[in-house]
Amino acid sequence: MELVKKSRGEVIMTKLEQLRRQKNISQSKLGLAIGVNPNIISQIERGWRKPYPKLLQSLAAYFGVPIEEIANPDGSLKEMDNKTA
């Protein structure tokens, strides 16, 4: 069986929904808690929108995880630095 590496967008979609469900919080409550329109959370989870860096920071802070855990397929800091430089 061939392993298919997920894109950053797919990783963010999956991880955001996973973290949100672990905290048992709705998309609406999460949006309000971090100061964004709840529709943005829905759009990210559906893959219709990519989160901007400040939003990623807010999500990571809210869930108490490093940004890499949400945004990188392999959690690599180096990969994140190279792609944002």
ABEGO torsion letter per residue (X at the ends): XBBBBBBAAAAAAAAAAAAAAAAGBBAAAAAAAAGBBAAAAAAAAAGABBBBAAAAAAAAAAAGBBAAAAABAAGBAAAAAAAAX
